[in-house]
Amino acid sequence: MTGQHGIDLASRILGGRVVAASDESFGVKERLVDPAEPAFVPGTYDLRGEVVDGWETRRHAGPGGDWVIIRLGAPGVLRAVDVDTRFFSGNHPTACRVDACVLGVADDACAPAVNWVSLTEWTALKPDSPNMLTVADHRRWTHVRLRLASDGGVARVRVYGEVLPDPADFCDVSVEVSGLEQGGRVEWSSDSFYSDACALIRPDRPRTMGDGWETRRRRDVGPETHDAVLISFGFPADLRRLEIDTSWFVFNASLEVSVLGSRHRPDHNGWARVPFDVAVLDRTPLAPDTRHRFTVAVDDVCALRVQAYPDGGIARIRAIGTPTPAGMQRLRTRWDEAR
């Protein structure tokens, strides 16, 4: 759910939801935010017709075309929208446009008074392929509307950007500062052979062994051999608790873990030269298939380097804390700039 343009804010993993559509005769609208890649088995039919893995409307939509509205799982600043038409070739829409708005969670997104703002121009869609649309309006949005110039089918809609939480939500409370919902990001991992390290900061509980971070088996094992992952926060924070979760990793969990922090943000050289010189958690043994909770007291940290010895699997990593005064100011500044 992460791409070069940021996090998929519409993903069901974050709580994204398709709230309304003009029609869904052949393919249900909820498939648009499914985190799984689309699939298709030709010649498979049900009562709706050939089974499709996506949203598909009936023929002859009329001059107004079809539309669908998605509530983002985490409101944020948008960078790009991928309108993925994979497996829709003779039945893909001719063109589309993306609009956005800001609504409360209980507001009616279909109400006539909703102030929709166009984020893209009308753009021709290619069949059976991703269609990446760049967004230049970098304000904060909660909902997007995909408008089609015709009827047709779309497999997935990925809304890439940066999470921008409301600073008011963080006043005098501890939060999961590493989490996707609070603007956390996996910046780098030494290895993601079996599964993507980005799963480590998802807000949900792991459901299988594949729902976590698993590296290949190291054969060069020595006392200091380890894999590692870098997790950045949306704002500097004072850390008070860590959770290292090895759930579902029974025979392949990491044996030990250590955690280092950084008080520095990257320059144009990126994270490769950022020093991680703050001790957060000393090298500690891990049990398989277990949620480990550690009390820490480390102030003013903006990123973590988690080192897993010597290799293996970790399901989730959660860093709990409160924004520093500078972190709150940074968040308020971003909030004001995006309104």
C-alpha positions as CSV (number, residue, x, y, z in Angstrom):
1,M,0.0,0.0,0.0
2,T,3.0,2.2,-0.3
3,G,4.3,3.7,-3.5
4,Q,6.7,6.4,-4.7
5,H,4.0,9.0,-4.1
6,G,3.4,8.0,-0.5
7,I,0.8,5.9,1.4
8,D,-2.5,4.6,-0.1
9,L,-4.8,6.6,2.0
10,A,-7.9,4.9,0.5
11,S,-6.8,1.4,1.4
12,R,-9.1,-0.8,3.5
13,I,-6.1,-1.5,5.7
14,L,-6.4,2.1,7.0
15,G,-10.2,2.0,7.1
16,G,-10.9,3.4,3.6
17,R,-14.5,2.9,2.5
18,V,-16.5,3.2,-0.7
19,V,-19.5,5.1,0.5
20,A,-21.6,5.5,-2.7
21,A,-21.6,4.8,-6.4
22,S,-23.9,5.6,-9.3
23,D,-24.2,1.9,-10.3
24,E,-22.5,-1.4,-9.5
25,S,-24.4,-3.9,-11.7
26,F,-21.5,-6.1,-12.8
27,G,-18.8,-5.5,-10.1
28,V,-19.3,-4.2,-6.5
29,K,-17.8,-0.9,-5.5
30,E,-16.1,-2.2,-2.4
31,R,-13.5,-4.0,-4.4
32,L,-11.9,-0.6,-5.4
33,V,-10.1,-0.2,-2.0
34,D,-9.1,-3.9,-1.6
35,P,-5.4,-3.9,-0.7
36,A,-4.9,-7.1,-2.7
37,E,-3.8,-6.9,-6.3
38,P,-6.7,-7.5,-8.8
39,A,-7.1,-11.0,-10.3
40,F,-9.3,-12.4,-13.0
41,V,-10.3,-15.9,-14.1
42,P,-11.8,-15.9,-17.6
43,G,-15.0,-17.8,-18.1
44,T,-16.2,-17.7,-14.5
45,Y,-19.8,-16.5,-14.2
46,D,-22.4,-15.8,-11.5
47,L,-25.8,-14.2,-11.6
48,R,-24.3,-10.8,-12.5
49,G,-22.4,-12.1,-15.5
50,E,-18.7,-12.8,-15.8
51,V,-17.0,-12.4,-12.4
52,V,-14.7,-9.3,-12.2
53,D,-12.4,-8.2,-9.5
54,G,-13.3,-4.5,-9.4
55,W,-16.2,-2.0,-9.8
56,E,-18.1,-2.3,-13.1
57,T,-21.2,-0.5,-14.1
58,R,-23.9,-1.4,-16.6
59,R,-23.7,-0.3,-20.2
60,H,-25.0,3.1,-21.5
61,A,-24.5,5.3,-18.5
62,G,-25.6,8.4,-20.5
63,P,-23.9,11.8,-21.0
64,G,-23.2,12.2,-17.3
65,G,-21.1,9.1,-16.9
66,D,-20.8,7.1,-13.7
67,W,-19.2,8.0,-10.4
68,V,-18.0,6.6,-7.1
69,I,-17.2,8.3,-3.7
70,I,-14.4,7.0,-1.4
71,R,-13.9,8.1,2.2
72,L,-10.2,8.0,2.9
73,G,-9.1,5.8,5.8
74,A,-6.7,8.5,6.9
75,P,-7.2,12.1,5.8
76,G,-4.2,13.7,4.2
77,V,-2.4,15.6,1.5
78,L,-2.7,13.9,-1.9
79,R,0.1,13.4,-4.4
80,A,-1.3,11.0,-7.0
81,V,-4.3,8.8,-7.8
82,D,-3.9,5.5,-9.6
83,V,-7.0,4.5,-11.5
84,D,-6.2,0.9,-12.2
85,T,-8.1,-0.8,-15.1
86,R,-6.3,-4.1,-15.1
87,F,-8.3,-6.9,-16.7
88,F,-10.8,-4.3,-18.1
89,S,-10.0,-4.0,-21.8
90,G,-13.1,-3.9,-23.9
91,N,-15.1,-2.5,-21.0
92,H,-12.8,0.1,-19.5
93,P,-14.1,3.7,-19.1
94,T,-13.0,6.2,-21.7
95,A,-11.8,8.9,-19.3
96,C,-12.0,10.1,-15.7
97,R,-11.6,13.0,-13.4
98,V,-10.8,13.1,-9.6
99,D,-12.6,15.5,-7.2
100,A,-12.1,15.8,-3.4
101,C,-13.8,17.4,-0.4
102,V,-13.6,17.8,3.4
103,L,-16.4,16.2,5.4
104,G,-17.0,14.9,8.9
105,V,-17.3,11.2,9.4
106,A,-21.1,11.4,9.7
107,D,-21.7,13.9,6.8
108,D,-23.6,12.8,3.7
109,A,-21.1,12.7,0.9
110,C,-24.0,12.7,-1.7
111,A,-25.6,15.8,-0.4
112,P,-26.1,18.6,-3.1
113,A,-24.3,21.1,-0.8
114,V,-21.0,19.2,-0.7
115,N,-18.2,21.4,-2.1
116,W,-16.3,19.2,-4.5
117,V,-13.0,20.5,-5.8
118,S,-11.5,19.1,-9.0
119,L,-7.9,17.8,-8.5
120,T,-7.3,16.6,-12.0
121,E,-8.4,17.4,-15.5
122,W,-10.4,14.9,-17.6
123,T,-7.8,12.2,-18.6
124,A,-8.1,9.4,-21.1
125,L,-7.8,6.0,-19.5
126,K,-5.7,3.2,-20.9
127,P,-7.2,-0.3,-20.8
128,D,-5.9,-3.2,-18.7
129,S,-3.2,-1.0,-16.9
130,P,-2.5,1.4,-14.1
131,N,-3.3,5.1,-14.9
132,M,-1.4,7.4,-12.5
133,L,-2.8,10.9,-12.2
134,T,-0.7,13.6,-10.5
135,V,-2.4,15.8,-8.0
136,A,-1.0,19.4,-7.7
137,D,-3.5,20.7,-5.1
138,H,-1.7,19.8,-1.8
139,R,-4.5,20.7,0.7
140,R,-5.9,18.1,3.2
141,W,-8.8,16.0,2.0
142,T,-11.1,13.4,3.6
143,H,-13.1,12.1,0.6
144,V,-12.4,11.7,-3.2
145,R,-14.9,11.2,-6.0
146,L,-13.9,9.4,-9.2
147,R,-16.0,10.6,-12.1
148,L,-16.1,8.6,-15.3
149,A,-16.8,10.1,-18.7
150,S,-18.7,6.9,-19.6
151,D,-19.7,3.6,-18.1
152,G,-17.2,0.8,-17.6
153,G,-15.0,-1.1,-15.1
154,V,-12.1,-0.1,-12.7
155,A,-10.2,-2.7,-10.7
156,R,-8.7,-0.5,-8.0
157,V,-8.3,3.1,-6.9
158,R,-5.1,3.9,-5.0
159,V,-5.0,7.4,-3.5
160,Y,-1.4,8.1,-2.6
161,G,-0.3,10.9,-0.3
162,E,0.8,11.8,3.3
163,V,-1.3,11.3,6.4
164,L,-2.1,14.6,8.0
165,P,-3.8,14.1,11.4
166,D,-5.7,16.9,13.3
167,P,-3.3,18.4,15.9
168,A,-6.3,18.7,18.3
169,D,-6.4,14.9,18.5
170,F,-3.0,14.8,20.1
171,C,-3.4,17.3,23.0
172,D,-2.4,15.7,26.3
173,V,-2.7,12.1,25.0
174,S,-0.2,9.3,24.1
175,V,-0.5,8.0,20.5
176,E,1.1,5.4,18.3
177,V,3.6,7.9,16.8
178,S,5.0,5.2,14.5
179,G,1.6,4.2,13.0
180,L,0.4,4.8,9.5
181,E,-2.6,6.7,10.8
182,Q,-0.4,9.2,12.6
183,G,2.0,9.7,9.6
184,G,4.5,7.0,10.3
185,R,6.4,5.6,7.4
186,V,8.7,2.6,6.7
187,E,11.7,4.4,5.0
188,W,13.9,1.4,4.4
189,S,14.5,-2.2,5.2
190,S,17.5,-4.5,4.7
191,D,15.4,-7.3,3.2
192,S,11.8,-7.9,2.4
193,F,12.2,-11.3,0.6
194,Y,9.0,-12.9,1.9
195,S,6.8,-9.9,2.9
196,D,6.9,-6.2,2.8
197,A,8.2,-4.3,5.9
198,C,5.5,-1.7,5.5
199,A,3.1,-4.2,7.2
200,L,5.0,-3.4,10.5
201,I,3.1,-0.1,11.1
202,R,-0.4,-1.1,10.0
203,P,-3.1,-0.2,12.5
204,D,-4.7,-3.6,12.6
205,R,-3.7,-6.9,14.3
206,P,-1.8,-9.4,12.1
207,R,-4.0,-12.2,10.8
208,T,-1.5,-14.7,9.3
209,M,2.3,-15.2,9.1
210,G,2.2,-13.4,5.7
211,D,0.9,-10.3,7.4
212,G,4.2,-9.0,8.7
213,W,7.9,-8.5,7.9
214,E,9.8,-11.7,7.0
215,T,13.3,-11.8,5.6
216,R,15.2,-14.5,3.9
217,R,17.3,-16.9,6.0
218,R,20.8,-15.6,6.6
219,R,23.7,-18.0,6.2
220,D,26.4,-15.6,7.3
221,V,25.3,-15.6,11.0
222,G,27.7,-14.0,13.5
223,P,27.4,-12.2,16.8
224,E,26.4,-8.9,15.2
225,T,24.5,-10.2,12.1
226,H,21.1,-8.6,11.8
227,D,18.4,-7.3,9.5
228,A,17.1,-3.8,10.1
229,V,14.2,-1.5,9.3
230,L,13.9,2.3,9.5
231,I,10.6,3.8,10.7
232,S,10.0,7.6,10.6
233,F,7.4,9.5,12.6
234,G,5.2,12.3,11.3
235,F,6.5,14.5,14.1
236,P,9.2,14.4,16.9
237,A,7.9,12.6,20.0
238,D,8.8,11.6,23.5
239,L,8.6,7.8,23.6
240,R,7.2,5.9,26.6
241,R,6.4,2.4,25.3
242,L,7.4,0.0,22.5
243,E,5.6,-3.0,21.3
244,I,7.4,-5.7,19.3
245,D,4.8,-8.3,18.1
246,T,5.9,-11.7,16.7
247,S,2.4,-13.0,16.4
248,W,2.1,-15.9,13.9
249,F,5.9,-16.3,13.6
250,V,6.2,-19.5,15.5
251,F,9.3,-21.2,14.0
252,N,10.9,-18.2,12.2
253,A,10.6,-15.2,14.6
254,S,13.6,-13.0,15.2
255,L,15.6,-14.3,18.2
256,E,16.6,-10.8,19.5
257,V,15.9,-7.2,18.8
258,S,17.5,-3.8,19.6
259,V,16.1,-0.3,18.8
260,L,18.0,2.9,18.1
261,G,16.5,6.3,17.7
262,S,17.4,9.5,15.8
263,R,16.8,13.2,16.5
264,H,17.7,14.1,12.9
265,R,15.6,14.4,9.7
266,P,17.2,13.6,6.4
267,D,18.6,16.2,3.9
268,H,18.9,15.7,0.2
269,N,21.0,12.6,0.8
270,G,18.1,10.7,2.3
271,W,18.0,8.4,5.3
272,A,21.3,6.7,4.5
273,R,23.4,9.3,6.3
274,V,21.0,10.0,9.2
275,P,22.7,9.0,12.5
276,F,20.8,6.6,14.8
277,D,22.7,7.3,18.0
278,V,20.0,7.3,20.7
279,A,19.6,4.1,22.7
280,V,15.9,3.2,22.9
281,L,16.0,-0.5,23.7
282,D,19.0,-2.7,24.4
283,R,19.5,-6.0,22.7
284,T,16.6,-8.1,24.0
285,P,15.5,-11.7,23.4
286,L,12.1,-12.3,21.8
287,A,9.7,-15.2,22.2
288,P,7.9,-16.5,19.1
289,D,4.2,-15.7,18.5
290,T,4.1,-13.1,21.3
291,R,3.3,-9.4,21.8
292,H,6.2,-7.9,23.7
293,R,5.7,-4.6,25.5
294,F,8.6,-2.5,26.8
295,T,8.6,0.6,28.9
296,V,11.0,3.2,27.7
297,A,11.7,6.9,28.5
298,V,13.4,8.5,25.5
299,D,12.6,12.1,24.6
300,D,12.7,14.0,21.2
301,V,12.9,11.1,18.7
302,C,11.7,11.4,15.1
303,A,12.7,7.9,13.7
304,L,13.7,4.4,14.8
305,R,16.1,1.8,13.5
306,V,14.9,-1.6,14.6
307,Q,17.6,-4.3,14.4
308,A,16.4,-8.0,14.2
309,Y,19.0,-10.6,15.1
310,P,20.0,-12.5,13.0
311,D,17.0,-12.5,10.7
312,G,13.5,-13.8,10.7
313,G,10.0,-12.4,11.3
314,I,8.2,-9.6,13.1
315,A,4.5,-8.9,12.7
316,R,4.1,-5.3,14.1
317,I,6.2,-2.6,15.7
318,R,4.5,0.1,17.7
319,A,6.1,3.1,19.3
320,I,3.8,4.9,21.8
321,G,4.5,8.5,23.0
322,T,3.5,12.1,22.9
323,P,4.5,14.9,20.4
324,T,7.2,17.2,21.6
325,P,6.4,20.9,21.7
326,A,8.4,21.3,18.5
327,G,6.5,18.3,17.1
328,M,3.2,19.8,17.8
329,Q,4.3,23.1,16.2
330,R,5.4,21.2,13.1
331,L,2.1,19.4,12.9
332,R,0.1,22.6,13.4
333,T,2.1,24.4,10.7
334,R,1.5,21.5,8.2
335,W,-2.2,21.6,9.2
336,D,-2.5,25.3,8.5
337,E,-0.7,25.1,5.2
338,A,-3.0,22.3,4.0
339,R,-6.3,24.0,4.7
